[in-house]
Amino acid sequence: MLTKRYLLSTKNLKSILDKIVDGVAPPKFNIDHLKSMGFASSTDRGIIPLLKDLGFISADGAPLAPYHAYRDRSRSKAVMASALRSAYEDVFHIREIPTASDRSAVEGLFKSKHNSTDKVAQMQAMTFYALLGLADMKSSVPAAIIPESVKQEQEDKPLADNEDLVSPISRLNTELHYTIQVHLPATKDIEVFNAIFRSLRENLLS
């Protein structure tokens, strides 16, 4: 996984994210909301698709669980670290915690992965490093962030007829059918045939 989203300028990135922490979550995080936060420049609009790839907002702009978790200032950097590990997974194959010395390798990764031009790859790397500066990559990766209401619903849901406790294999109808081939010897002695079929009846058909 490697997002190809990037910002034309990261000058206001921290300020926008700080506004997310300080303000309330909107029904939709869109251009109008961005303007209401005081960021009317077209160079700031790239934050919207970037937030989508980070898992903060849905395709239609609705804030998701990581967005709400990020608003907890005590967890913001850890949440961002988790989002980066997901959206920029391939970058972390270069180094567990990338540093400035890895920047040329990171740019090269964007070029090879997304066929980016030199200029675009530089902005993609610039965006990544700006986000990296707002994350605590040494923090433990937070568990999957699930709204408490969903967690409670999962905990309260009873098992229907214990179906989740039964192996799927045990619910299969396992009737087995065999085909037996008997190769008779080339003989005219009827007692040989009688002995063969008597043995079949006694050992297989009983």
Beta strands, then each sheet from edge to edge (+ up, - down):
end
